[in-house]
Amino acid sequence: MASKAVFLIGASSDIFESSVSSILRTVETFDIDRITIFYSTFAGRYISPIRNFCRENSVIQNIRWEEIELNENKYEEQLKNSLDQNTIFCPTAGSRYYTISGSVLAQSKGATIVHIMFLYGPWHGMYYPFVPRFLQQLKIMSGSVLPSKKIKNAISEEQAANLKKYWEDSFRSRSISRRAGREALSMNLNDARNYLTNDDIVNLPILMSEDGNITIGKTQDEKTSLRLKISDDPQKCHVEYENNGNFTGVSGNDKMNDEFIESFIRRALFGTDSSKYPKKEKISCETLYSILGFKSLKAISLDHKKFSLEEISAGSRGIIVDTNLVYSGILLDKDVKKMIPYCTYVEIANRRTDLLKSKPDTLDKFYADLLWESLTELMETSTIIPTETFFCDGVIPMIDPLLIKNCVLLTHDSGAYHHWLEIFSDNTKVYRASSANGDNVVRLTFGFLLLASLIRRSS
């Protein structure tokens, strides 16, 4: 028997993204014929865009839809009238107050309560189906309604083709996010699993055949060199790679194997014939996988304490991005307020023109394209700080102090770090950046998605 799904809408942020993801993931996981949306007054302006997106681009166009504005004085009665043992209640996109109150009411009425996991990470501001389904797993908190045995994909092939206008509009200034979204959409269409957190270990195949061809979201076969394994906790997964006919795991707690990543990238770009590998290049595989998000950035203070970029960003007006941080993939830290000195643009533009002198089938050329794409997205989504058109080491100290008051200056360059420590007052904090491999699963997976996208676009 088909069930009814009840959703709360009214979170303090990401209302559209969390609502669309919650609705589509719930509908494709359970057999549902009716939807009721309860929304807070301030969230009313989002209801029409959410409804239009879901109805135009998913199977929800065939499901009855009802919208009810929450009355602060009568919300308990409103919710009670819509909840029973045949109801799926999803409060994920609701405010904390209504989420807690609604969940208590739903449990008392015997409804099945579900929650959608959101590991935005580099996907912050994106939404299902532009986020891999395995990163937006559905958790059944309580209740007796069982999920469908087989995924009923909320998005059809035809609808996926029509979704282009949405990601072009939503991610107009985020070209790399757009490409990762395209890969995620393809992955979701080709994967028949629900990805419930109640499940045992699941395998997400990002596979490469012996001839170097990338396949995402397809059935695994014995001729692969890479796959990701995800446990019932979406934050915990590890990479397995083929080694002499067997799959060997690379734990998320261990350092990522540089040799493995370099082998994977070279095989993916140039196939298995090592004679085709470019002999002379200005960059290495390490620089390529750094900008792809395989490394996670930390900030180290003068007293050697480590902080996440989110921590130092939240406690300041923003992070001033030195050129080397663009090379390190700071673009992928979406919850960080970034400030780009114009000198960073100048340095990277010069670097790109130098790399483009290489042959078109080299790592240098792949890197030049991705580097420029990263810089362009950063310039369009960050605050620009005017500087002289010269090297940042020398001109950053010349920036008007009012423009960078209460900001954080972050750099990988030890020389620049010690130089700036002597120059800047306490009004501008100076931190040294460090990076590590494999300590952020979301970034790791995003890196593989970008790599696959880069390869597909170039082939």
C-alpha positions in Angstrom: 0.0 0.0 0.0 1.3 3.4 -0.9 2.1 5.8 1.9 1.9 9.6 2.4 5.1 11.7 3.0 5.0 14.7 5.3 7.9 17.2 5.1 8.8 20.2 7.3 10.4 23.2 5.5 11.9 26.2 7.3 15.5 25.6 8.1 17.7 28.7 8.8 19.8 28.1 5.7 19.9 26.0 2.4 16.1 25.8 2.4 15.8 25.1 -1.3 18.7 22.6 -1.4 17.7 20.6 1.7 14.0 20.5 0.8 14.5 19.3 -2.8 17.0 16.7 -1.6 14.7 15.5 1.2 11.7 15.2 -1.1 13.4 13.5 -4.0 15.4 11.0 -1.8 12.3 10.1 0.2 10.0 9.6 -2.8 12.5 7.4 -4.6 13.1 5.3 -1.4 9.5 4.6 -0.5 6.2 3.9 -2.3 4.5 7.3 -2.0 1.4 8.6 -3.6 0.8 11.8 -1.6 3.0 14.6 -0.3 2.1 17.2 2.4 4.4 20.2 2.9 4.3 22.1 6.2 6.3 25.3 6.0 7.2 28.2 8.3 5.9 31.6 7.4 9.4 33.0 6.4 9.9 29.9 4.1 6.8 30.6 2.1 8.7 32.2 -0.8 10.6 29.0 -1.4 7.6 26.8 -1.8 6.8 27.6 -5.4 10.4 27.1 -6.6 10.6 23.8 -4.7 7.3 22.6 -6.1 8.1 23.7 -9.6 11.5 22.0 -9.6 10.2 18.7 -8.2 7.2 18.6 -10.5 9.0 19.6 -13.7 12.0 17.3 -13.2 10.9 14.2 -11.3 8.3 11.5 -10.9 6.6 13.8 -8.4 4.5 15.2 -11.2 2.3 12.1 -10.7 2.0 12.5 -6.9 -0.7 14.5 -5.1 0.8 17.6 -3.5 -0.5 19.7 -0.6 1.0 22.8 1.1 0.1 24.0 4.6 1.5 27.1 6.3 2.3 26.3 10.0 0.3 28.2 12.6 2.5 28.9 15.6 -0.5 28.4 17.9 -2.0 25.4 16.2 0.9 23.5 14.7 0.5 20.5 16.9 -3.1 20.0 15.8 -2.1 20.6 12.1 0.6 18.0 12.3 -1.5 15.4 14.2 -4.2 15.5 11.5 -1.6 14.5 8.9 0.3 11.8 10.8 -0.5 8.1 11.1 1.1 4.7 10.9 1.2 4.9 7.1 3.0 8.2 7.0 6.7 8.9 6.3 7.7 12.0 8.3 10.8 13.8 7.1 11.7 16.9 9.2 15.2 17.3 7.7 14.6 20.7 6.1 12.6 22.1 9.1 13.7 24.5 11.8 15.1 22.9 15.0 12.0 23.8 17.0 9.5 22.3 14.6 11.8 19.3 13.9 11.9 18.3 17.6 8.2 19.0 18.2 7.2 17.3 15.0 9.3 14.2 15.6 7.8 13.7 19.0 4.3 14.0 17.6 5.2 11.6 14.7 6.5 9.0 17.1 3.3 9.2 19.2 1.2 8.6 16.1 3.3 5.7 14.9 4.6 7.4 11.8 7.9 6.4 10.2 10.5 9.1 10.8 13.3 9.5 8.3 16.3 11.9 8.1 18.4 12.7 5.0 22.1 13.0 5.7 23.8 16.1 4.3 27.5 16.0 3.8 27.7 19.2 1.7 31.5 19.6 1.8 32.6 20.8 -1.6 29.0 20.3 -2.7 27.7 23.1 -0.4 24.8 24.9 -2.1 24.1 21.9 -4.4 21.3 19.5 -4.1 20.1 16.1 -5.2 20.3 14.8 -7.9 23.5 16.9 -8.4 25.0 15.3 -5.3 25.9 11.6 -5.3 23.1 9.6 -3.6 25.6 7.8 -1.4 26.4 11.2 0.2 22.7 11.9 0.9 21.8 8.6 2.6 18.4 8.2 4.1 18.3 7.2 7.8 15.2 5.5 9.2 14.8 6.7 12.8 11.7 4.8 13.7 8.5 3.3 12.3 7.2 0.3 10.4 7.0 1.5 6.8 9.6 -0.3 4.8 11.6 1.2 1.9 11.1 -0.1 -1.6 13.3 -3.2 -2.4 14.5 -1.5 -5.6 15.3 2.2 -6.2 12.6 4.1 -8.1 14.9 6.7 -9.5 13.2 10.1 -9.0 14.9 11.4 -12.2 14.5 9.8 -15.6 17.0 10.0 -18.5 14.7 12.5 -20.3 14.3 14.7 -17.2 18.0 14.6 -16.6 18.6 16.1 -20.0 16.1 18.9 -19.1 17.8 19.6 -15.8 20.7 21.4 -17.6 19.0 24.8 -17.3 18.7 24.4 -13.5 22.3 23.8 -12.9 23.3 26.4 -15.4 21.3 29.0 -13.5 22.0 27.7 -10.0 25.8 27.2 -10.5 26.4 29.9 -13.2 29.6 31.1 -11.5 30.6 27.6 -10.3 31.9 25.8 -13.3 33.7 23.1 -11.4 30.7 22.4 -9.2 28.6 22.2 -12.4 30.9 19.5 -13.8 30.9 17.5 -10.6 27.1 17.8 -10.5 26.9 16.4 -14.0 29.0 13.4 -13.0 26.9 12.9 -9.8 23.7 13.0 -11.9 25.1 10.4 -14.3 26.1 8.3 -11.3 22.7 8.5 -9.7 20.9 7.5 -12.9 23.1 4.4 -13.3 23.0 3.2 -9.6 20.1 1.1 -8.5 20.8 1.3 -4.7 18.8 3.3 -2.1 21.8 3.9 0.2 20.1 3.7 3.6 22.3 4.3 6.6 20.6 1.2 8.1 22.3 -0.9 5.4 25.5 -2.9 5.8 28.6 -1.8 3.8 27.9 -0.7 0.3 30.3 -0.3 -2.6 30.4 2.8 -4.7 32.3 2.0 -7.9 34.4 4.6 -9.5 36.1 2.2 -11.7 38.9 2.2 -14.3 39.4 -0.6 -16.7 42.8 -2.0 -17.7 42.8 0.2 -20.8 42.3 3.3 -18.6 38.6 4.0 -19.3 36.7 5.5 -16.4 33.2 4.1 -15.4 31.1 5.7 -12.7 28.1 4.0 -11.0 28.2 0.9 -13.0 28.3 -2.8 -11.9 31.7 -3.8 -10.8 33.7 -6.3 -12.8 37.1 -8.0 -12.2 39.0 -5.7 -14.5 39.0 -2.6 -12.4 41.8 -0.7 -10.6 39.8 1.5 -8.2 36.7 1.5 -6.1 35.4 3.3 -3.0 33.9 1.4 -0.1 31.5 3.2 2.2 30.3 1.9 5.6 27.0 2.7 7.3 28.6 6.0 8.4 28.9 8.2 5.3 32.0 9.9 6.8 33.9 6.6 6.9 34.9 5.1 3.7 38.1 3.9 2.1 39.6 3.4 -1.3 40.4 0.0 -2.6 42.7 -0.4 -5.5 43.8 -3.4 -7.6 47.1 -4.8 -6.7 48.3 -7.9 -8.5 44.8 -9.1 -9.0 43.5 -8.3 -5.5 41.9 -5.2 -4.0 43.9 -3.5 -1.3 42.3 -1.0 1.0 43.6 2.5 1.7 42.1 3.4 5.1 40.6 6.9 5.5 42.8 7.2 8.6 46.0 6.4 6.8 47.9 8.7 4.5 46.7 8.5 1.0 49.3 6.6 -1.1 50.9 9.1 -3.4 52.2 6.4 -5.7 48.7 5.0 -6.0 47.1 8.3 -6.9 49.8 9.1 -9.4 49.4 5.7 -11.0 45.7 6.2 -11.2 45.9 9.7 -12.8 48.5 8.7 -15.3 46.6 5.5 -16.3 43.4 7.5 -16.6 44.9 10.2 -18.8 47.3 8.2 -20.9 46.2 4.5 -20.6 48.3 1.5 -19.6 51.1 2.0 -22.1 53.8 3.7 -20.0 55.7 4.7 -23.2 52.9 7.3 -23.8 53.6 9.1 -20.6 55.0 12.5 -21.2 58.7 12.5 -20.4 59.2 16.2 -19.6 56.6 18.2 -17.7 56.7 21.3 -15.6 54.2 20.0 -13.1 53.8 16.6 -11.3 50.8 14.4 -10.6 51.0 15.7 -7.0 50.1 19.2 -8.1 47.2 17.9 -10.1 45.6 15.9 -7.3 46.2 18.8 -4.9 44.0 21.1 -6.9 41.4 18.3 -7.4 40.8 18.1 -3.7 42.7 15.1 -2.7 44.4 17.1 0.1 42.7 18.8 3.0 43.9 22.2 4.2 44.6 23.3 7.8 45.8 26.6 9.3 48.6 26.7 11.8 49.0 29.6 14.2 52.3 31.1 15.5 51.9 28.9 18.7 51.6 25.8 16.4 47.9 25.2 17.0 46.0 23.7 14.1 42.6 25.0 13.0 40.2 24.1 10.2 39.7 26.8 7.5 36.0 27.0 8.6 37.1 27.9 12.1 39.4 30.8 11.2 37.0 32.0 8.5 34.1 32.1 11.0 36.1 34.1 13.4 37.2 36.7 10.9 36.0 38.8 7.9 37.5 36.3 5.6 40.7 34.4 4.5 43.1 36.3 2.2 44.0 33.7 -0.4 47.7 33.6 -1.4 48.5 32.1 -4.8 49.7 28.8 -3.5 46.3 28.1 -1.8 44.7 28.1 -5.3 47.1 25.3 -6.2 46.1 23.5 -3.0 42.4 23.4 -3.9 41.0 26.0 -1.5 38.1 26.4 -4.0 36.6 23.2 -2.6 36.2 24.7 0.9 32.8 26.1 0.3 32.1 27.2 3.9 35.0 29.6 3.9 34.8 33.3 3.2 37.6 34.0 0.7 39.3 37.2 -0.3 41.4 37.1 -3.5 44.2 39.7 -4.0 44.5 40.8 -7.6 48.1 39.8 -7.5 47.0 36.2 -7.1 45.1 36.5 -10.4 48.2 37.9 -12.1 50.5 35.2 -10.9 48.2 32.4 -12.0 47.5 34.0 -15.3 51.3 34.1 -15.9 51.6 30.5 -14.8 48.8 29.4 -17.1 50.3 31.0 -20.2 53.6 29.2 -19.5 51.9 25.8 -19.1 49.9 26.3 -22.3 53.1 26.2 -24.3 53.2 22.5 -23.6 51.8 19.8 -26.0 48.0 19.3 -25.6 48.2 15.7 -24.3 50.4 16.4 -21.3 49.7 16.8 -17.6 50.7 20.5 -18.0 47.8 21.1 -20.4 45.3 19.3 -18.2 46.5 21.2 -15.2 46.5 24.6 -16.9 42.8 24.1 -17.8 41.7 23.1 -14.3 43.9 25.8 -12.7 42.2 28.5 -14.8 38.8 27.1 -14.2 39.4 27.1 -10.4 40.7 30.7 -10.4 37.8 31.9 -12.5 35.3 30.4 -10.1 37.2 31.8 -7.1 37.2 35.3 -8.7 33.4 35.1 -9.3 32.5 33.8 -5.8 35.0 35.7 -3.6 35.8 39.3 -2.5 38.4 40.8 -4.8 41.2 42.9 -3.1 42.8 45.5 -5.4 46.6 45.3 -5.4 49.5 46.2 -7.7 50.1 43.9 -10.6 53.2 42.2 -9.2 54.2 39.2 -7.1 52.0 38.7 -4.0 55.0 38.3 -1.7 55.8 42.0 -2.2 52.5 43.7 -2.9 50.2 42.1 -0.2 51.9 44.1 2.6 51.1 47.2 0.5 47.3 46.6 0.7 45.3 49.3 2.4 45.0 48.1 6.0 41.3 49.0 6.1 40.6 46.5 3.4 42.0 43.6 5.3 41.3 44.6 8.9 40.2 41.6 11.0 41.1 39.2 8.2 43.3 36.1 8.1 46.3 35.9 5.8 47.1 32.3 4.9 50.0 30.9 2.9 51.9 27.7 2.2 55.1 29.8 1.5 57.3 29.7 4.6 59.3 32.6 3.5 56.2 34.8 2.9 54.8 33.6 6.2 57.8 34.8 8.3 58.1 38.0 6.2 54.4 38.9 6.8 54.5 38.0 10.5 57.0 40.9 10.9 54.9 43.4 8.9 51.3 42.9 9.7 49.7 44.2 13.0 47.3 42.2 15.2 44.5 43.6 13.0 45.5 41.1 10.3 46.3 37.6 11.5 48.9 35.5 9.6 48.6 31.7 9.5 50.7 29.1 7.8 48.8 26.5 5.7 49.5 22.8 5.9 47.9 20.0 3.9 47.4 16.3 4.3 46.2 13.4 2.1 43.1 11.3 2.7 41.7 12.9 5.8 38.5 14.1 4.2 36.4 11.5 2.4 34.1 14.1 0.8 37.0 16.0 -0.7 38.6 12.7 -1.9 35.4 11.6 -3.6 34.9 15.1 -5.1 38.5 14.8 -6.5 37.7 11.6 -8.3 34.5 13.1 -9.7 36.4 16.0 -11.0 39.1 13.8 -12.4 36.5 11.7 -14.3 34.9 14.9 -15.5 38.2 16.3 -16.7 39.0 13.1 -18.6 35.6 12.9 -20.2 35.7 16.4 -21.4 39.1 16.0 -22.8 38.5 12.7 -24.6 
